[in-house]
Amino acid sequence: MSLTRGAEAMVNGGSTRVLLLEDSAIDADLIVHHLRKLPGKLLIKRVARRGEYERAIAADRYNIVLSDYSLGDFDGLEALDIAKARAPLTPFIFISGVLGEQFATEALRAGATDYVTKRDIERVTAVVGRALKEADERRAHQRAVQALRESEARFRVTADSTPALIWSVGIDGRIDFANTRFESEHGLAREKLLDQGWLSIIAEEDQAEFARAFETAFTQRDAFRREVRVRDRLGLTRWLRCEANPRIDDSGNFLGYTGCGVDITDSKLAREQLEELVQRRTRELREKDEALRQSQKMELIGQLTGGIAHDFNNMLAGIMGSAELLKRRLRDGRYGECDRYIEALLASANRAASLTHRLLAFSRRQTLDISSIDTNATIRSLHDLLARTLGAEITLDLQLSPELWLAASDAHQLESALLNLAINARDAMPEGGRLTIATRNLPATEGVADGTGGEVGGHVELRVSDTGVGMTRETRERAFEPFYTTKPIGQGTGLGLSMIYGFVTQTGGTVRIESCPGEGTSVILQLPRGDHLDEGQKASVVRQVDPPTSRRTILIVEDEPIVRVLLVDYLQELGYDVIEASDAQSAMPVIESPRSVDLLLTDVGLPGVNGRQLADMARQHRPTLPILFATGYAQGADSKTGFLGPGMDMVGKPFALDVLGRKLGEILS
């Protein structure tokens, strides 16, 4: 006979208690003899009468009851009823010599486990073993069912106590479990929840997206993660973080999903408040940063205006003093002393003009005459001037690339920049040293020094290096600021490098400084590459002003009365007929009239209609009229390129009158 492991453990792990109800001692011994064949230890208690049987089954627990049918004071069916009442799960087997087929069927219907006839007594071992096995299996099943009930009860208590929505769905996607939080927190009864799901508590605007996302995860058997807005039982909006994972059995079969919904309203609001706080703090920092930049800007403007006022006051003192003394000498008839005051007056005026040019260069608003120039030729033409400026103690070394490209720049501004750099180098080498001016081609693939990338055609690099005292980091970072200087008072305006910076960047190039204390300084200018050498760059000859060969009429439009008077007197002195106007409104009637006008000389910065607009209006009536613009600065007039049309030219203020005279002669010739 074979036993299950559970039955064998039950039998072998302890004594198997057998209650034997048999009034025949011989039959009892025979039954016990066969029972001893079972494995394990048997404890067999034999009783014969009703009273003994009732006391025995009431006092102890037995693994099995074996009973004869015919007994002295009661029968086997009565014994079965007593066993069913006292120990309903204990197997009950009849062993009888008179047991017929009819009685056996009746006994089984009454609840007996099995039966054995005494003539087949050897079967008792197998029947009892099978009964014990089945009883063990029933007990194991009962224990499993009870454990499952207890587990479900514990799970429900835990789920209902958890501050979250706990739910599960089956393979059909319908909810088969939900904790009581759905009803207590959101007013959704369990019956309605199991029937309709909990989509109804989700905010209407989130329902479609939530259902679509869950359907996708469900179809693909993926984990589900979503944040969604829901309504609580008071109708208030709350935020839930829903998470669910698929349930898979040991065979890999999909059983559904188990998930939870955690209220994250407070944390989400806190996160939003934190984000808002960060944004507000960021705005505050930006505002403070902007205020700091504005403060620094105002400090720079104050420094700028203070420097301008200081320098202009010095120049005005020279102009006003010279003019006053000149007036006295003329009044007293002391004409021989007038020249010195006139020279002083002109010198102060030229210094003022130079200062305004530097300011315009720094602001990148000066009028530039950009053309393709030979940088090497420009440097060579300045060699003698630079050598005299540096002095005998400083060696001038030119390292010029023989195949240097042309550069798109303003030749006069470049000369001024080189001279300024030479003066700075000289002051940085009080004990003497070497000044090196080097040029080279910078292909477009290398880009420009500021990392913005070179334009098509590359750049021309001009490097001015000295062996002087060098600069500290602070000095290097402030070197391009206007009026910033490390020189003693009276030895520098602080506009030299700022002028160079403005001029170079206005032409589309870059400028930077490389320097360390004790290791000298290099100023690197990178100028856009030019295309071809202009005729005006090949030769420059200063000519005398020739009077017009025939009577010519010039229309002057200038809003500054003093300047207009000077221009009229000068041009009349040259032999021109002059018509004057203070603005475009007074000039247009002359242009529209049949009067002869050979050239329009106009300021650019006129009130109302500016000089460039006036030129366009004049060309509508006189398409071939030559036009000469005079400008100190005007928006859009910072470069001839793009500003001047055919038959137009420009002269920058302040200008020497003879420069104006030569320009007029060139245009009208």
C-alpha positions in Angstrom: 0.0 0.0 0.0 1.2 3.5 -0.8 0.4 6.6 1.4 0.6 10.2 0.4 3.4 12.3 2.0 0.8 14.1 4.1 -0.8 10.9 5.4 2.6 9.3 6.0 3.8 12.3 7.9 0.6 12.2 10.0 1.1 8.5 10.7 4.8 8.5 11.2 5.2 11.8 12.8 3.0 10.8 15.8 0.7 8.1 17.0 -2.4 7.2 15.0 -5.3 6.9 17.5 -7.9 4.3 16.6 -11.2 3.8 18.4 -12.4 0.2 17.8 -16.0 -0.6 18.7 -16.2 -4.5 18.7 -17.9 -6.8 21.2 -16.0 -9.9 20.0 -12.6 -10.3 21.4 -11.5 -12.7 18.7 -12.6 -10.4 15.9 -11.0 -7.5 17.7 -7.7 -9.3 17.9 -7.9 -10.2 14.2 -8.7 -6.6 13.2 -5.8 -5.3 15.4 -3.5 -7.9 13.8 -4.2 -6.4 10.3 -4.0 -2.8 11.6 -0.5 -3.4 12.8 0.6 -3.7 9.2 0.1 0.1 8.8 3.3 2.2 9.1 3.9 4.1 12.3 2.8 3.8 15.8 -0.9 2.8 16.5 -2.8 3.5 19.7 -5.9 1.4 19.6 -8.6 1.7 22.2 -11.3 -1.0 22.1 -14.8 -0.6 23.6 -17.8 -2.9 23.4 -20.8 -1.1 25.0 -22.5 2.2 24.3 -21.5 3.9 27.5 -17.8 3.2 27.0 -18.0 4.3 23.4 -19.7 7.7 24.3 -17.2 8.3 27.1 -14.2 7.5 24.8 -15.3 9.6 21.9 -16.1 12.5 24.2 -12.8 12.3 26.1 -10.2 12.0 23.3 -9.7 12.9 19.6 -9.3 9.9 17.3 -7.9 9.7 13.8 -10.4 7.0 12.8 -13.4 5.0 14.2 -13.9 1.3 13.4 -17.2 -0.2 14.3 -19.1 -3.6 14.1 -22.7 -3.3 13.2 -24.2 -5.8 15.6 -23.4 -4.7 19.2 -24.8 -5.7 22.6 -26.9 -2.6 23.7 -27.0 -0.6 20.4 -26.1 -1.0 16.8 -23.5 0.5 14.3 -25.9 3.1 12.9 -26.4 4.6 16.3 -22.7 4.6 16.8 -22.3 6.5 13.5 -24.8 9.1 14.6 -22.9 9.6 17.9 -19.5 9.9 15.9 -21.0 12.4 13.5 -22.2 14.5 16.4 -19.0 14.4 18.4 -16.3 14.2 15.7 -17.9 14.9 12.3 -14.6 15.0 10.4 -13.3 11.7 11.8 -13.5 8.8 9.3 -16.0 6.0 10.3 -15.6 2.5 8.8 -18.0 -0.4 9.4 -16.5 -3.9 9.9 -19.2 -6.5 10.1 -19.9 -10.2 9.3 -23.6 -9.6 8.5 -23.1 -6.6 6.3 -25.1 -7.0 3.1 -25.2 -4.9 -0.1 -28.3 -3.1 1.0 -27.0 -2.2 4.4 -23.7 -1.1 3.0 -25.4 1.4 0.7 -27.6 2.6 3.6 -24.5 3.0 5.8 -22.7 5.1 3.2 -25.7 7.3 2.7 -25.8 7.7 6.5 -22.3 9.1 6.4 -20.0 6.2 6.8 -16.6 6.5 5.2 -16.4 2.9 4.0 -17.1 -0.7 5.0 -15.3 -4.1 5.2 -16.8 -7.5 5.7 -15.2 -9.8 8.2 -14.7 -12.5 5.6 -12.5 -10.0 3.7 -10.8 -8.8 6.9 -7.4 -8.6 5.1 -8.8 -5.5 3.2 -9.0 -3.6 6.5 -5.4 -2.4 6.1 -6.0 -0.8 2.7 -9.4 0.6 3.5 -8.1 2.2 6.8 -5.0 3.6 5.0 -7.1 5.1 2.3 -9.5 6.6 4.8 -6.6 8.1 6.8 -5.1 9.6 3.6 -8.4 11.1 2.5 -9.0 12.5 6.0 -5.6 14.1 5.9 -6.3 15.6 2.5 -9.6 17.0 3.8 -7.9 18.5 6.8 -5.2 20.0 4.6 -7.8 21.4 2.3 -9.8 22.7 5.2 -6.7 24.3 6.6 -5.9 25.9 3.2 -9.4 27.2 2.9 -9.2 28.6 6.4 -5.8 30.1 5.7 -7.1 31.7 2.6 -10.1 33.2 4.4 -7.8 34.5 7.1 -5.4 35.9 4.5 -8.2 37.6 2.6 -9.5 39.0 5.9 -6.1 40.3 6.8 -5.6 41.8 3.3 -8.9 43.5 3.5 -8.2 44.9 6.9 -4.8 46.1 5.7 -6.2 47.5 2.4 -9.0 49.3 4.2 -6.5 50.7 6.8 -4.1 51.9 4.1 -4.3 55.7 3.2 -4.6 54.9 -0.5 -7.0 53.5 -3.0 -6.3 49.7 -3.4 -7.9 47.9 -6.3 -7.5 45.0 -8.7 -8.9 43.9 -12.0 -9.3 40.5 -13.6 -8.3 39.4 -17.1 -11.5 41.1 -18.4 -10.3 44.4 -17.1 -13.2 44.8 -14.7 -12.6 45.6 -11.0 -12.9 42.6 -8.8 -11.6 44.2 -5.6 -11.6 47.7 -4.1 -11.0 48.9 -0.6 -13.3 51.1 1.4 -11.3 54.3 0.7 -13.2 54.7 -2.6 -16.4 55.2 -0.6 -15.0 57.0 2.4 -12.8 59.4 0.4 -14.7 59.7 -2.9 -18.3 58.6 -2.1 -18.2 55.8 -4.6 -20.1 52.8 -3.2 -18.5 49.3 -3.6 -21.4 47.9 -5.7 -21.2 50.8 -8.1 -17.5 50.6 -8.2 -17.4 46.9 -9.1 -20.2 47.4 -11.7 -19.0 50.6 -13.4 -15.4 51.1 -12.4 -14.0 54.3 -11.0 -13.6 56.3 -14.1 -16.6 58.4 -12.8 -14.5 60.0 -10.1 -11.7 61.1 -12.5 -11.9 64.7 -13.7 -13.8 64.8 -17.0 -10.9 66.5 -18.8 -8.5 63.6 -17.8 -10.9 60.6 -18.4 -10.1 59.9 -22.0 -6.3 60.1 -21.6 -6.4 58.0 -18.5 -8.5 55.3 -20.1 -6.3 55.3 -23.2 -3.1 55.0 -21.1 -4.5 52.1 -19.0 -5.8 50.3 -22.1 -2.4 50.5 -23.7 -0.6 49.2 -20.6 -3.3 46.4 -20.1 -2.9 45.3 -23.7 0.9 45.2 -23.5 0.9 43.8 -20.0 3.2 46.7 -18.9 3.4 48.5 -15.6 0.9 51.4 -15.4 2.0 54.8 -14.0 -0.2 57.9 -14.2 -1.0 61.1 -12.3 -4.6 62.1 -12.6 -7.1 64.6 -11.2 -10.1 63.2 -9.3 -13.1 64.5 -7.4 -13.5 63.7 -3.7 -16.8 63.2 -2.0 -17.1 67.0 -1.5 -16.5 67.7 -5.2 -13.0 69.1 -4.6 -10.2 68.3 -7.0 -7.5 66.1 -5.8 -4.4 64.6 -7.4 -3.7 60.9 -7.4 -0.6 59.0 -8.5 -1.9 55.6 -9.9 0.4 52.7 -10.1 -0.4 49.1 -11.1 1.5 46.0 -12.0 0.3 42.8 -13.9 -0.4 39.6 -11.8 1.2 36.5 -13.3 0.8 33.0 -11.9 3.5 30.3 -11.6 2.7 29.1 -15.1 3.1 32.6 -16.6 -0.6 33.1 -17.1 -1.9 36.7 -16.9 -4.4 37.1 -14.1 -5.1 40.9 -14.2 -3.7 43.9 -12.4 -3.3 45.0 -8.8 -2.8 48.7 -8.2 -3.1 51.6 -5.8 -3.9 55.3 -6.0 -2.0 57.6 -3.6 -3.2 61.1 -2.9 -0.3 63.4 -3.9 -2.3 66.7 -3.7 -0.2 68.2 -0.9 3.1 67.1 -2.3 2.1 68.3 -5.8 0.9 71.7 -4.4 4.1 71.9 -2.4 6.1 71.1 -5.6 4.2 73.7 -7.6 4.7 76.2 -4.8 8.4 75.4 -4.7 8.6 75.8 -8.5 6.7 79.1 -8.2 9.1 80.1 -5.4 12.1 79.2 -7.6 10.7 81.1 -10.5 9.9 84.1 -8.3 13.4 83.9 -6.8 14.9 83.6 -10.3 13.0 86.7 -11.4 14.1 88.6 -8.3 17.7 87.6 -9.0 17.4 88.6 -12.6 15.9 91.9 -11.5 18.7 92.4 -9.0 21.2 91.4 -11.7 19.6 93.9 -14.1 19.6 96.6 -11.4 23.3 95.8 -10.8 24.0 96.1 -14.5 22.0 99.3 -14.7 24.0 100.6 -11.7 27.2 99.6 -13.3 26.0 101.2 -16.6 25.1 104.4 -14.8 28.5 104.3 -13.0 30.2 103.9 -16.4 28.1 106.7 -17.9 29.0 108.9 -14.9 32.6 108.0 -15.4 32.3 108.7 -19.1 30.4 112.1 -18.7 32.9 113.1 -16.0 35.8 112.4 -18.2 34.2 114.2 -21.2 33.3 117.2 -19.0 36.9 117.4 -17.7 38.5 117.2 -21.1 36.0 119.5 -22.8 36.3 122.1 -20.1 40.1 122.1 -20.7 39.6 122.5 -24.4 36.8 125.1 -24.0 39.1 127.1 -21.7 41.7 127.1 -24.5 39.1 128.2 -27.1 37.4 130.8 -25.0 40.7 132.2 -23.6 42.3 132.4 -27.0 39.1 134.0 -28.5 38.9 136.6 -25.7 42.6 137.5 -26.1 42.3 137.6 -29.9 39.4 140.0 -29.6 41.4 142.3 -27.3 44.4 142.3 -29.6 42.2 143.1 -32.6 40.5 145.9 -30.6 43.9 147.3 -29.6 45.3 147.0 -33.1 48.0 144.6 -32.0 47.7 142.4 -35.1 51.1 140.9 -34.9 50.1 138.9 -31.7 47.0 137.4 -33.2 48.5 134.4 -34.9 49.5 132.7 -31.6 46.0 132.9 -30.3 44.5 131.7 -33.5 46.8 128.7 -33.4 45.9 128.0 -29.8 42.2 128.3 -30.7 42.6 125.9 -33.6 44.7 123.5 -31.5 42.0 123.4 -28.8 39.3 122.9 -31.4 41.2 120.1 -33.0 41.7 118.4 -29.7 37.9 118.6 -29.1 37.3 117.1 -32.6 39.7 114.3 -31.8 37.9 113.6 -28.5 34.5 113.4 -30.3 36.0 111.1 -32.9 37.2 108.8 -30.1 33.8 108.8 -28.4 32.1 108.0 -31.6 34.6 105.2 -32.2 33.9 103.8 -28.8 30.2 103.9 -29.4 30.6 102.4 -32.9 28.7 105.4 -34.4 31.5 107.2 -36.1 31.3 107.5 -39.9 33.7 105.1 -41.4 35.1 105.1 -44.9 35.5 101.3 -45.2 37.4 100.1 -48.1 39.8 97.3 -49.0 43.2 98.4 -47.8 46.8 97.1 -47.9 47.5 96.7 -44.2 51.2 96.0 -44.8 51.5 99.2 -46.9 49.7 101.2 -44.2 52.1 99.9 -41.5 55.2 100.6 -43.7 54.0 104.2 -44.3 53.9 104.8 -40.5 57.3 103.3 -39.9 59.2 106.6 -39.5 56.4 108.2 -37.4 56.2 105.1 -35.1 60.0 105.0 -34.7 60.1 108.7 -33.7 57.2 108.1 -31.3 58.9 105.1 -29.6 62.3 106.7 -29.3 65.8 105.3 -29.5 65.5 103.0 -26.6 62.8 100.9 -28.2 63.4 98.7 -31.2 60.6 98.5 -33.9 60.3 95.1 -35.5 58.0 94.6 -38.4 57.1 91.0 -39.2 54.7 91.4 -42.2 53.3 88.4 -44.1 54.4 88.7 -47.7 51.1 87.3 -49.1 48.8 89.2 -46.8 45.2 89.6 -47.9 43.6 93.0 -48.2 41.5 94.1 -45.2 38.1 95.8 -45.1 38.7 98.7 -42.8 39.1 102.5 -42.6 42.7 103.4 -43.3 42.7 106.6 -41.2 41.2 104.9 -38.2 43.7 102.0 -38.6 46.6 104.4 -38.6 45.2 106.2 -35.5 44.8 102.8 -33.8 48.4 101.8 -34.6 49.7 105.1 -33.3 47.7 104.7 -30.0 49.0 101.2 -29.5 52.6 102.4 -30.1 52.2 105.1 -27.5 50.8 102.7 -25.0 53.7 100.3 -25.7 56.2 103.0 -25.2 54.8 104.0 -21.8 54.9 100.3 -20.8 58.6 100.1 -21.6 60.2 103.0 -19.7 63.6 101.2 -19.7 63.4 100.4 -23.4 62.4 97.1 -25.2 61.0 95.8 -28.4 57.7 96.6 -30.2 56.8 94.0 -32.8 54.0 94.5 -35.4 53.1 91.3 -37.1 50.5 90.4 -39.7 49.1 87.1 -41.0 46.2 85.7 -42.9 43.5 84.0 -40.7 41.5 81.5 -42.9 37.8 81.3 -42.4 38.1 77.8 -41.0 40.1 79.1 -38.0 37.3 81.6 -37.1 37.8 84.8 -35.2 39.2 85.1 -31.7 35.9 85.5 -29.9 34.7 82.1 -31.1 31.9 83.4 -33.3 33.4 81.9 -36.4 34.9 83.7 -39.4 33.0 85.0 -42.4 33.6 83.6 -45.9 37.1 84.8 -46.9 38.6 84.8 -43.4 40.3 87.7 -41.6 43.5 89.6 -41.6 45.3 89.5 -38.2 47.4 92.4 -36.9 49.3 91.7 -33.7 51.1 94.5 -31.8 53.3 93.1 -29.1 55.6 94.8 -26.6 58.1 93.5 -23.9 56.8 95.9 -21.3 55.5 95.5 -17.8 52.3 93.7 -18.8 48.9 93.9 -17.3 47.2 92.3 -14.3 43.9 90.4 -14.9 41.9 93.3 -13.5 43.6 95.8 -15.8 43.1 93.5 -18.8 39.4 93.1 -18.1 38.9 96.8 -17.8 41.3 97.9 -20.5 38.5 98.7 -23.1 36.4 100.8 -20.6 36.3 104.5 -21.6 38.5 106.8 -19.5 40.0 103.9 -17.7 43.8 104.4 -17.5 46.7 103.3 -15.4 48.8 106.3 -16.4 49.4 109.2 -14.1 47.0 112.1 -14.3 47.5 114.3 -17.3 49.3 111.5 -19.3 46.4 109.8 -20.8 42.7 110.2 -21.5 41.7 106.5 -21.2 40.0 106.6 -24.6 42.7 105.0 -26.8 41.9 101.3 -26.4 38.1 102.0 -26.2 38.4 103.9 -29.5 40.2 100.9 -31.0 37.6 98.5 -29.7 34.8 100.5 -31.1 36.4 101.0 -34.5 37.4 97.4 -35.0 34.0 95.9 -33.9 32.2 98.5 -36.1 34.0 97.1 -39.1 32.9 93.6 -38.3 36.2 92.5 -36.7 37.4 91.6 -33.2 40.1 92.8 -30.8 41.5 91.1 -27.7 44.4 91.5 -25.3 46.9 88.9 -24.2 49.1 90.0 -21.3 50.6 88.9 -17.9 52.5 91.0 -15.4 56.2 91.1 -16.4 55.6 89.3 -19.7 54.6 92.1 -22.0 51.3 92.8 -23.8 49.9 91.8 -27.2 46.9 93.5 -28.7 45.4 91.4 -31.6 43.2 93.0 -34.2 41.3 90.7 -36.6 39.9 92.6 -39.6 37.5 91.2 -42.2 39.1 90.3 -45.4 38.7 92.8 -48.3 38.2 92.0 -52.0 40.2 94.4 -54.2 42.4 97.5 -53.8 40.4 100.7 -54.2 41.9 103.3 -56.5 41.8 105.8 -53.7 44.2 103.6 -51.7 46.8 103.5 -54.4 47.9 107.1 -54.0 46.9 110.0 -51.8 48.0 113.5 -52.9 47.0 116.6 -51.0 45.9 119.3 -53.5 45.2 123.0 -53.1 41.6 124.1 -53.3 40.9 125.4 -56.8 38.1 127.9 -57.5 35.3 126.7 -59.7 36.0 127.1 -63.4 32.4 128.4 -63.9 29.8 129.9 -61.7 28.2 127.1 -59.7 25.3 127.2 -57.3 25.3 125.2 -54.0 22.2 124.7 -51.8 23.3 124.4 -48.2 20.9 122.9 -45.7 22.2 123.2 -42.1 20.2 123.7 -38.9 23.1 125.1 -36.9 23.2 128.9 -37.6 26.9 129.4 -36.8 28.0 126.5 -39.0 25.7 127.6 -41.8 27.1 131.2 -41.7 30.7 129.9 -41.8 29.9 127.6 -44.8 28.1 130.3 -46.7 31.0 132.8 -46.2 33.7 130.2 -47.1 31.9 129.0 -50.3 31.2 132.5 -51.4 34.9 133.3 -50.9 35.7 130.4 -53.2 33.4 131.9 -55.8 30.3 129.7 -55.5 26.8 131.1 -55.5 25.1 129.9 -52.3 21.5 129.3 -51.3 21.0 128.5 -47.7 18.2 126.7 -45.8 17.8 125.6 -42.2 15.8 122.4 -42.7 14.2 120.2 -45.4 10.9 122.2 -45.3 12.6 125.4 -46.4 14.9 123.6 -48.8 12.2 121.8 -50.9 10.7 124.9 -52.5 14.1 125.7 -53.9 14.6 122.2 -55.2 11.1 122.2 -56.7 11.7 125.6 -58.4 13.4 126.2 -61.7 16.3 127.8 -60.1 19.7 126.4 -61.0 21.2 124.1 -58.3 24.5 122.3 -59.1 25.0 120.5 -55.7 23.1 119.9 -52.5 25.2 120.1 -49.3 23.1 118.9 -46.4 23.6 117.9 -42.8 22.4 114.4 -42.1 21.0 115.1 -38.6 18.3 117.7 -39.5 15.2 118.2 -37.4 12.1 116.5 -38.7 13.0 115.1 -42.2 16.7 114.1 -42.0 19.3 114.8 -44.6 19.1 111.3 -46.2 15.3 111.6 -46.6 15.8 115.0 -48.0 18.2 113.6 -50.6 15.6 111.0 -51.7 13.0 113.8 -52.0 15.4 116.0 -54.0 16.3 113.1 -56.4 12.6 112.8 -57.3 12.7 116.3 -58.8 16.4 116.4 -59.8 17.5 112.8 -60.5 21.1 113.7 -61.4 21.7 116.3 -58.6 25.1 115.7 -56.8 24.7 115.4 -53.1 27.3 115.8 -50.3 26.4 114.9 -46.7 28.0 116.5 -43.7 27.6 114.6 -40.5 29.1 114.4 -37.0 26.9 111.4 -36.2 23.5 110.2 -37.4 21.8 106.9 -37.1 22.5 104.8 -40.2 25.3 107.1 -41.4 28.0 105.2 -39.5 29.3 103.7 -42.8 29.3 104.9 -46.4 28.4 101.4 -47.5 24.6 101.1 -47.7 24.0 104.8 -46.9 25.2 106.5 -50.0 23.6 106.2 -53.4 25.0 107.0 -56.8 26.3 110.6 -57.1 26.5 110.9 -53.3 29.5 111.4 -51.0 30.1 112.2 -47.3 32.4 114.4 -45.2 32.6 114.0 -41.4 32.3 116.9 -38.9 34.2 118.7 -37.7 36.2 119.2 -40.9 38.7 121.7 -42.1 37.2 124.1 -44.6 39.8 123.3 -47.2 38.9 119.6 -46.9 35.3 120.6 -47.8 36.5 122.8 -50.6 38.5 120.0 -52.2 35.6 117.5 -51.8 33.2 119.9 -53.6 35.8 120.5 -56.3 36.1 116.7 -56.9 32.4 116.2 -57.1 31.7 119.1 -59.5 34.8 118.6 -61.7 
